[in-house]
Amino acid sequence: MTAVPVGVSAIITFTTGALISTHADLGRERQHMTIPYGQRPPRRGLRGALAFAAAGVAALGLAACTNFSASSSAPAPAPPPTPKTPAERAAPDTTTPPPATLPGWHRVFADDFSQPVPLGEFPGAVQDRWFSYSGGAKDTSKNGTYVPAKTVSISDGILNVHLHTEHGVHMVAALLPVVSGAKGRNGGLLYGRYMIRIRTDAVDGYKASMLLWPDSETWPRDGEIDYPEADLGGLIHAYLHFQGATTGGEQAGFITAQTYQQWHTATLTWLPHFVQFQLDNHIVGTVQGRIPDTPMHAIIQIETQTIGAPPTNAAAGNVQLDWVSIYTPACNPSMSISPQKAACTS
């Protein structure tokens, strides 16, 4: 079969996802501060100093596709582990919202944005499902300001974030799904599957990501997972910051050949022994070992880029979400954060 160009690296080229490791994080240091629930410290942007590393990470090719090429100095990607339970099987990504029940999974959050919300009424009109940074909080680079009242609206089944500048203020948004019954102290889960269908305009100076951030607020020790992540107009990345890390550079990542300028369905699967990233039903990559093992909550963070120049006042465009779904393993429908129950070993 002809391989779909899911991933490409500037160092080594695959027609599948390409493994990268970053030994330096060139973004700004995270602000360590106490913030009320939902208003999590902004995260960093795309990383620099890319180099390959093999420890604990397997870069995966597309199913049944073997026509990839690499430089002679790079080892061939290792195959993924054989799934042991239905919850570990990769569910197909589709253009329509996935069902409430997938084999091995129990849905705990879903929004297909069927409820219209005019500009100025988000998140209040849907506060049972969404929370948002507000109150003039600055984004990671400090060049943008979270103003959901002037950026976020829902119509025709699409959540739209309109990035623009007013009176010199670059207006951005960060959206947090509210998972009813979640046991983490900041609304997080311990393990799950996170699915999002997203497209954006190419807007210089801005970026978008979905990330899992530890409820403990202890970073980098308790890890972080970022997928999908890209500057608007840049290539989509995936990153995992390892459990037990002492620096932000202890991470593994993958870079794809796709951008947000087309609709994509991204799936992040987080289980005790691996994290897997999928894009449009193709496996981008899998990480094994040093997997985050404390509760984490999801944030869809749309902000000014953290590397490079800030946006110009004329830069403007839209980030659009078609649907978002979150699942917990079917063996843990109560969303217990007990390590044994969450790992389905008790």
C-alpha positions as a LaTeX table, in Angstrom:
\begin{tabular}{lrrr}
\hline
Residue & $x$ (\AA) & $y$ (\AA) & $z$ (\AA) \\
\hline
Met1 & 0.00 & 0.00 & 0.00 \\
Thr2 & 1.04 & 3.62 & $-0.34$ \\
Ala3 & 2.01 & 5.09 & 2.97 \\
Val4 & 0.24 & 8.21 & 4.13 \\
Pro5 & 2.89 & 10.79 & 5.11 \\
Val6 & 2.01 & 11.01 & 8.78 \\
Gly7 & 5.45 & 11.96 & 10.02 \\
Val8 & 8.70 & 13.51 & 8.87 \\
Ser9 & 11.75 & 14.64 & 10.77 \\
Ala10 & 14.26 & 17.25 & 9.74 \\
Ile11 & 17.01 & 14.85 & 10.82 \\
Ile12 & 15.68 & 11.60 & 9.44 \\
Thr13 & 12.78 & 11.09 & 7.06 \\
Phe14 & 10.03 & 8.48 & 7.43 \\
Thr15 & 6.68 & 8.16 & 5.74 \\
Thr16 & 5.51 & 7.32 & 9.25 \\
Gly17 & 5.95 & 9.19 & 12.51 \\
Ala18 & 9.56 & 10.13 & 13.21 \\
Leu19 & 11.03 & 9.79 & 16.69 \\
Ile20 & 12.72 & 12.78 & 18.19 \\
Ser21 & 14.17 & 13.47 & 21.59 \\
Thr22 & 14.89 & 16.90 & 22.94 \\
His23 & 17.76 & 17.53 & 25.30 \\
Ala24 & 17.08 & 21.24 & 25.68 \\
Asp25 & 13.81 & 23.07 & 26.14 \\
Leu26 & 14.15 & 26.49 & 24.58 \\
Gly27 & 10.76 & 27.75 & 25.72 \\
Arg28 & 10.32 & 29.98 & 28.73 \\
Glu29 & 10.45 & 28.42 & 32.18 \\
Arg30 & 7.05 & 27.54 & 33.57 \\
Gln31 & 5.68 & 29.92 & 36.16 \\
His32 & 5.41 & 28.13 & 39.52 \\
Met33 & 2.42 & 29.65 & 41.25 \\
Thr34 & $-0.74$ & 28.69 & 43.09 \\
Ile35 & $-3.81$ & 29.08 & 40.87 \\
Pro36 & $-7.47$ & 28.12 & 41.50 \\
Tyr37 & $-8.87$ & 24.98 & 39.86 \\
Gly38 & $-8.72$ & 25.07 & 36.10 \\
Gln39 & $-6.32$ & 27.98 & 35.84 \\
Arg40 & $-3.25$ & 25.85 & 35.35 \\
Pro41 & 0.15 & 27.42 & 34.73 \\
Pro42 & 0.74 & 27.82 & 30.97 \\
Arg43 & 3.00 & 25.24 & 29.38 \\
Arg44 & 5.94 & 25.69 & 27.09 \\
Gly45 & 5.96 & 25.61 & 23.34 \\
Leu46 & 7.75 & 23.58 & 20.69 \\
Arg47 & 11.18 & 22.39 & 21.60 \\
Gly48 & 14.61 & 22.88 & 20.09 \\
Ala49 & 17.86 & 20.92 & 19.92 \\
Leu50 & 16.32 & 17.80 & 18.35 \\
Ala51 & 18.30 & 14.56 & 18.45 \\
Phe52 & 17.33 & 10.91 & 18.32 \\
Ala53 & 17.15 & 8.73 & 21.42 \\
Ala54 & 16.00 & 5.13 & 21.61 \\
Ala55 & 15.71 & 4.40 & 25.33 \\
Gly56 & 12.17 & 3.44 & 26.28 \\
Val57 & 10.60 & 4.72 & 23.05 \\
Ala58 & 9.37 & 2.96 & 19.89 \\
Ala59 & 8.62 & 4.91 & 16.71 \\
Leu60 & 5.85 & 3.09 & 14.87 \\
Gly61 & 5.05 & 2.82 & 11.17 \\
Leu62 & 1.61 & 2.74 & 9.58 \\
Ala63 & $-0.17$ & $-0.59$ & 9.73 \\
Ala64 & 0.84 & $-2.83$ & 6.82 \\
Cys65 & 3.12 & $-0.15$ & 5.39 \\
Thr66 & 6.81 & $-0.89$ & 5.03 \\
Asn67 & 7.95 & 1.70 & 2.47 \\
Phe68 & 9.83 & 4.01 & 4.80 \\
Ser69 & 13.41 & 5.13 & 4.45 \\
Ala70 & 16.02 & 6.31 & 6.90 \\
Ser71 & 19.66 & 7.24 & 6.95 \\
Ser72 & 22.03 & 4.33 & 7.44 \\
Ser73 & 22.97 & 5.55 & 10.90 \\
Ala74 & 19.44 & 5.24 & 12.28 \\
Pro75 & 18.00 & 1.93 & 13.50 \\
Ala76 & 14.70 & 0.74 & 12.09 \\
Pro77 & 11.72 & 1.51 & 14.32 \\
Ala78 & 10.73 & $-1.24$ & 16.74 \\
Pro79 & 7.26 & $-2.80$ & 16.49 \\
Pro80 & 4.68 & $-1.89$ & 19.12 \\
Pro81 & 3.92 & $-4.21$ & 22.01 \\
Thr82 & 1.16 & $-6.73$ & 21.45 \\
Pro83 & $-1.98$ & $-5.36$ & 23.13 \\
Lys84 & $-3.04$ & $-7.41$ & 26.13 \\
Thr85 & $-6.54$ & $-6.10$ & 26.73 \\
Pro86 & $-9.29$ & $-4.50$ & 24.62 \\
Ala87 & $-8.51$ & $-1.16$ & 26.24 \\
Glu88 & $-5.06$ & $-1.26$ & 24.69 \\
Arg89 & $-6.33$ & $-1.75$ & 21.14 \\
Ala90 & $-6.18$ & 1.29 & 18.89 \\
Ala91 & $-9.74$ & 2.36 & 18.10 \\
Pro92 & $-10.30$ & 3.78 & 14.61 \\
Asp93 & $-10.32$ & 7.54 & 14.31 \\
Thr94 & $-13.33$ & 8.80 & 12.37 \\
Thr95 & $-14.69$ & 12.05 & 11.05 \\
Thr96 & $-17.77$ & 11.69 & 13.27 \\
Pro97 & $-17.78$ & 11.63 & 17.07 \\
Pro98 & $-16.95$ & 8.17 & 18.44 \\
Pro99 & $-19.67$ & 6.21 & 20.27 \\
Ala100 & $-20.22$ & 6.25 & 24.01 \\
Thr101 & $-18.75$ & 2.78 & 24.29 \\
Leu102 & $-15.62$ & 1.60 & 22.53 \\
Pro103 & $-14.20$ & $-1.90$ & 23.15 \\
Gly104 & $-12.34$ & $-1.65$ & 26.44 \\
Trp105 & $-13.30$ & 1.99 & 27.08 \\
His106 & $-16.02$ & 3.91 & 28.96 \\
Arg107 & $-16.78$ & 7.47 & 27.85 \\
Val108 & $-16.74$ & 10.11 & 30.58 \\
Phe109 & $-16.86$ & 13.32 & 28.50 \\
Ala110 & $-18.18$ & 14.22 & 25.06 \\
Asp111 & $-19.08$ & 17.43 & 23.29 \\
Asp112 & $-20.04$ & 17.72 & 19.64 \\
Phe113 & $-20.81$ & 21.42 & 20.10 \\
Ser114 & $-24.47$ & 21.10 & 19.19 \\
Gln115 & $-25.43$ & 23.85 & 21.66 \\
Pro116 & $-24.89$ & 27.30 & 20.13 \\
Val117 & $-22.99$ & 29.77 & 22.31 \\
Pro118 & $-22.62$ & 33.35 & 21.06 \\
Leu119 & $-19.44$ & 35.32 & 21.54 \\
Gly120 & $-19.26$ & 36.62 & 25.07 \\
Glu121 & $-21.11$ & 33.71 & 26.73 \\
Phe122 & $-18.39$ & 31.06 & 26.89 \\
Pro123 & $-17.82$ & 29.26 & 29.19 \\
Gly124 & $-20.78$ & 30.40 & 31.31 \\
Ala125 & $-23.40$ & 28.99 & 28.95 \\
Val126 & $-21.74$ & 25.54 & 29.04 \\
Gln127 & $-20.11$ & 25.63 & 32.46 \\
Asp128 & $-21.21$ & 22.05 & 33.14 \\
Arg129 & $-18.83$ & 20.96 & 30.37 \\
Trp130 & $-16.15$ & 23.63 & 30.05 \\
Phe131 & $-13.91$ & 25.92 & 32.08 \\
Ser132 & $-11.61$ & 28.57 & 30.63 \\
Tyr133 & $-8.71$ & 30.72 & 31.73 \\
Ser134 & $-9.85$ & 34.33 & 32.04 \\
Gly135 & $-9.43$ & 37.43 & 34.15 \\
Gly136 & $-6.66$ & 38.85 & 32.01 \\
Ala137 & $-4.26$ & 35.96 & 32.66 \\
Lys138 & $-1.22$ & 35.93 & 30.39 \\
Asp139 & $-0.27$ & 32.95 & 28.24 \\
Thr140 & 3.07 & 31.14 & 28.34 \\
Ser141 & 5.05 & 33.68 & 26.31 \\
Lys142 & 3.37 & 36.59 & 28.14 \\
Asn143 & 2.58 & 38.03 & 24.70 \\
Gly144 & $-1.04$ & 36.83 & 24.71 \\
Thr145 & $-3.97$ & 37.37 & 27.07 \\
Tyr146 & $-6.71$ & 34.82 & 27.77 \\
Val147 & $-9.99$ & 36.53 & 26.81 \\
Pro148 & $-12.64$ & 33.85 & 26.13 \\
Ala149 & $-15.39$ & 36.46 & 25.99 \\
Lys150 & $-13.86$ & 37.90 & 22.83 \\
Thr151 & $-12.47$ & 34.75 & 21.23 \\
Val152 & $-14.72$ & 31.70 & 21.84 \\
Ser153 & $-18.09$ & 30.94 & 20.28 \\
Ile154 & $-20.05$ & 27.85 & 19.14 \\
Ser155 & $-22.27$ & 27.63 & 16.05 \\
Asp156 & $-23.20$ & 25.07 & 13.42 \\
Gly157 & $-21.62$ & 22.29 & 15.46 \\
Ile158 & $-18.18$ & 23.95 & 15.64 \\
Leu159 & $-16.38$ & 25.60 & 18.54 \\
Asn160 & $-14.44$ & 28.52 & 17.12 \\
Val161 & $-11.58$ & 30.43 & 18.73 \\
His162 & $-10.98$ & 33.69 & 16.86 \\
Leu163 & $-7.39$ & 34.79 & 17.39 \\
His164 & $-6.93$ & 38.52 & 16.89 \\
Thr165 & $-5.55$ & 41.70 & 18.43 \\
Glu166 & $-7.53$ & 44.57 & 19.93 \\
His167 & $-5.84$ & 47.73 & 21.19 \\
Gly168 & $-2.49$ & 45.95 & 21.18 \\
Val169 & $-3.75$ & 42.92 & 23.16 \\
His170 & $-3.21$ & 39.54 & 21.46 \\
Met171 & $-6.33$ & 37.61 & 22.46 \\
Val172 & $-6.11$ & 33.84 & 23.02 \\
Ala173 & $-8.00$ & 31.08 & 24.87 \\
Ala174 & $-7.43$ & 27.96 & 26.96 \\
Leu175 & $-10.30$ & 25.47 & 27.32 \\
Leu176 & $-10.59$ & 22.78 & 30.01 \\
Pro177 & $-13.13$ & 19.94 & 29.67 \\
Val178 & $-15.05$ & 19.35 & 32.92 \\
Val179 & $-15.19$ & 15.59 & 33.57 \\
Ser180 & $-18.08$ & 15.03 & 35.97 \\
Gly181 & $-17.12$ & 12.64 & 38.77 \\
Ala182 & $-13.39$ & 12.75 & 38.10 \\
Lys183 & $-11.48$ & 11.89 & 41.27 \\
Gly184 & $-8.30$ & 13.90 & 40.73 \\
Arg185 & $-8.01$ & 16.92 & 42.99 \\
Asn186 & $-8.01$ & 19.21 & 39.95 \\
Gly187 & $-10.52$ & 17.18 & 37.96 \\
Gly188 & $-8.01$ & 14.77 & 36.46 \\
Leu189 & $-8.07$ & 11.10 & 35.55 \\
Leu190 & $-5.48$ & 8.38 & 36.05 \\
Tyr191 & $-5.18$ & 6.88 & 32.54 \\
Gly192 & $-7.54$ & 7.40 & 29.65 \\
Arg193 & $-8.08$ & 8.04 & 25.96 \\
Tyr194 & $-8.44$ & 11.61 & 24.68 \\
Met195 & $-9.76$ & 12.34 & 21.19 \\
Ile196 & $-10.10$ & 15.68 & 19.42 \\
Arg197 & $-11.03$ & 16.73 & 15.88 \\
Ile198 & $-9.33$ & 20.01 & 15.01 \\
Arg199 & $-8.36$ & 22.35 & 12.19 \\
Thr200 & $-6.91$ & 25.86 & 12.16 \\
Asp201 & $-6.02$ & 28.66 & 9.85 \\
Ala202 & $-2.32$ & 29.31 & 9.35 \\
Val203 & $-1.75$ & 32.32 & 11.60 \\
Asp204 & 1.79 & 33.53 & 12.21 \\
Gly205 & 2.72 & 33.94 & 15.84 \\
Tyr206 & 0.17 & 31.54 & 17.37 \\
Lys207 & 0.08 & 27.86 & 18.38 \\
Ala208 & $-2.38$ & 25.24 & 19.63 \\
Ser209 & $-2.05$ & 22.09 & 21.71 \\
Met210 & $-4.00$ & 19.61 & 23.78 \\
Leu211 & $-2.06$ & 18.61 & 26.87 \\
Leu212 & $-2.39$ & 16.53 & 30.00 \\
Trp213 & $-1.08$ & 18.38 & 33.05 \\
Pro214 & $-0.55$ & 16.77 & 36.48 \\
Asp215 & $-3.17$ & 17.54 & 39.13 \\
Ser216 & $-0.32$ & 17.58 & 41.65 \\
Glu217 & 1.14 & 20.69 & 39.96 \\
Thr218 & 4.51 & 19.02 & 40.52 \\
Trp219 & 6.39 & 19.52 & 37.25 \\
Pro220 & 8.58 & 18.13 & 35.82 \\
Arg221 & 8.54 & 15.26 & 38.35 \\
Asp222 & 5.00 & 14.08 & 37.52 \\
Gly223 & 5.34 & 14.43 & 33.77 \\
Glu224 & 3.19 & 15.97 & 31.04 \\
Ile225 & 1.75 & 14.74 & 27.73 \\
Asp226 & 1.27 & 17.08 & 24.76 \\
Tyr227 & $-0.64$ & 15.99 & 21.66 \\
Pro228 & $-1.47$ & 17.35 & 19.20 \\
Glu229 & 0.80 & 20.40 & 19.34 \\
Ala230 & 1.90 & 22.79 & 16.59 \\
Asp231 & 2.48 & 26.37 & 15.66 \\
Leu232 & $-0.42$ & 27.39 & 13.41 \\
Gly233 & 1.08 & 26.65 & 10.01 \\
Gly234 & 3.77 & 24.32 & 11.41 \\
Leu235 & 3.96 & 20.54 & 11.66 \\
Ile236 & 2.05 & 18.61 & 14.30 \\
His237 & 4.16 & 17.19 & 17.16 \\
Ala238 & 3.66 & 14.85 & 20.11 \\
Tyr239 & 5.64 & 14.95 & 23.36 \\
Leu240 & 5.81 & 13.01 & 26.60 \\
His241 & 7.66 & 14.38 & 29.63 \\
Phe242 & 8.81 & 11.40 & 31.69 \\
Gln243 & 7.63 & 10.47 & 35.17 \\
Gly244 & 10.38 & 11.25 & 37.65 \\
Ala245 & 11.99 & 13.89 & 35.43 \\
Thr246 & 14.21 & 16.49 & 37.05 \\
Thr247 & 14.37 & 18.82 & 34.04 \\
Gly248 & 11.96 & 19.78 & 31.27 \\
Gly249 & 14.32 & 18.26 & 28.73 \\
Glu250 & 13.66 & 14.69 & 29.93 \\
Gln251 & 11.11 & 13.83 & 27.28 \\
Ala252 & 10.41 & 11.90 & 24.12 \\
Gly253 & 8.65 & 13.23 & 21.04 \\
Phe254 & 7.44 & 12.64 & 17.51 \\
Ile255 & 7.03 & 15.03 & 14.60 \\
Thr256 & 4.55 & 14.47 & 11.76 \\
Ala257 & 4.31 & 15.79 & 8.22 \\
Gln258 & 0.80 & 17.10 & 8.81 \\
Thr259 & $-0.43$ & 20.58 & 9.70 \\
Tyr260 & $-3.62$ & 21.86 & 11.28 \\
Gln261 & $-4.75$ & 23.38 & 7.98 \\
Gln262 & $-6.78$ & 20.24 & 7.24 \\
Trp263 & $-9.22$ & 18.54 & 9.61 \\
His264 & $-7.47$ & 15.88 & 11.70 \\
Thr265 & $-8.58$ & 13.51 & 14.43 \\
Ala266 & $-5.89$ & 13.12 & 17.09 \\
Thr267 & $-6.07$ & 10.33 & 19.68 \\
Leu268 & $-3.90$ & 10.16 & 22.80 \\
Thr269 & $-3.99$ & 6.84 & 24.67 \\
Trp270 & $-2.48$ & 6.84 & 28.17 \\
Leu271 & $-2.14$ & 3.52 & 29.98 \\
Pro272 & 0.20 & 2.29 & 32.75 \\
His273 & 2.79 & 0.75 & 30.45 \\
Phe274 & 2.62 & 2.93 & 27.34 \\
Val275 & 1.39 & 6.15 & 25.75 \\
Gln276 & 0.37 & 6.05 & 22.10 \\
Phe277 & $-0.33$ & 8.88 & 19.65 \\
Gln278 & $-2.58$ & 8.45 & 16.58 \\
Leu279 & $-3.50$ & 10.80 & 13.77 \\
Asp280 & $-6.43$ & 9.94 & 11.50 \\
Asn281 & $-6.30$ & 6.23 & 12.35 \\
His282 & $-2.52$ & 6.02 & 11.83 \\
Ile283 & $-0.11$ & 5.37 & 14.69 \\
Val284 & 2.37 & 8.22 & 14.97 \\
Gly285 & 4.36 & 6.80 & 17.88 \\
Thr286 & 4.43 & 4.92 & 21.17 \\
Val287 & 6.41 & 5.57 & 24.34 \\
Gln288 & 7.15 & 2.76 & 26.80 \\
Gly289 & 8.68 & 3.33 & 30.22 \\
Arg290 & 8.63 & 6.23 & 32.67 \\
Ile291 & 4.95 & 6.83 & 31.90 \\
Pro292 & 3.25 & 9.48 & 34.08 \\
Asp293 & 1.41 & 7.68 & 36.89 \\
Thr294 & $-0.48$ & 10.39 & 38.78 \\
Pro295 & $-3.85$ & 12.01 & 37.86 \\
Met296 & $-3.76$ & 14.50 & 34.99 \\
His297 & $-6.34$ & 16.80 & 33.44 \\
Ala298 & $-6.75$ & 17.97 & 29.85 \\
Ile299 & $-6.23$ & 21.53 & 28.60 \\
Ile300 & $-6.77$ & 22.73 & 25.03 \\
Gln301 & $-4.34$ & 25.64 & 24.97 \\
Ile302 & $-4.46$ & 28.14 & 22.12 \\
Glu303 & $-1.88$ & 30.87 & 22.61 \\
Thr304 & 0.92 & 32.95 & 21.15 \\
Gln305 & 3.95 & 30.95 & 20.07 \\
Thr306 & 6.70 & 30.53 & 22.63 \\
Ile307 & 9.63 & 30.48 & 20.21 \\
Gly308 & 9.95 & 33.21 & 17.64 \\
Ala309 & 8.46 & 36.66 & 17.24 \\
Pro310 & 5.10 & 37.58 & 18.76 \\
Pro311 & 2.12 & 38.00 & 16.43 \\
Thr312 & 1.70 & 41.22 & 14.54 \\
Asn313 & $-1.40$ & 43.25 & 15.29 \\
Ala314 & $-2.71$ & 42.29 & 11.85 \\
Ala315 & $-2.38$ & 38.52 & 12.38 \\
Ala316 & $-5.81$ & 36.93 & 12.79 \\
Gly317 & $-7.53$ & 33.63 & 12.15 \\
Asn318 & $-9.49$ & 30.76 & 13.64 \\
Val319 & $-8.97$ & 27.51 & 15.53 \\
Gln320 & $-11.93$ & 25.15 & 15.14 \\
Leu321 & $-12.98$ & 22.07 & 17.11 \\
Asp322 & $-15.56$ & 19.64 & 15.70 \\
Trp323 & $-15.78$ & 17.39 & 18.77 \\
Val324 & $-13.91$ & 16.24 & 21.86 \\
Ser325 & $-14.29$ & 12.87 & 23.63 \\
Ile326 & $-12.59$ & 11.46 & 26.74 \\
Tyr327 & $-12.66$ & 7.83 & 27.92 \\
Thr328 & $-11.53$ & 5.90 & 30.97 \\
Pro329 & $-10.64$ & 2.19 & 30.78 \\
Ala330 & $-13.86$ & 0.17 & 30.96 \\
Cys331 & $-12.46$ & $-1.73$ & 33.95 \\
Asn332 & $-12.42$ & 1.57 & 35.88 \\
Pro333 & $-15.77$ & 3.26 & 35.13 \\
Ser334 & $-15.76$ & 5.00 & 38.52 \\
Met335 & $-12.57$ & 6.83 & 37.51 \\
Ser336 & $-10.74$ & 5.67 & 40.63 \\
Ile337 & $-7.28$ & 7.16 & 41.05 \\
Ser338 & $-6.11$ & 4.22 & 43.16 \\
Pro339 & $-3.04$ & 2.98 & 41.25 \\
Gln340 & $-4.24$ & $-0.63$ & 41.43 \\
Lys341 & $-7.84$ & 0.09 & 40.38 \\
Ala342 & $-6.82$ & 2.55 & 37.67 \\
Ala343 & $-4.37$ & $-0.01$ & 36.26 \\
Cys344 & $-7.08$ & $-2.68$ & 36.51 \\
Thr345 & $-4.89$ & $-4.98$ & 38.58 \\
Ser346 & $-7.15$ & $-5.19$ & 41.65 \\
\hline
\end{tabular}
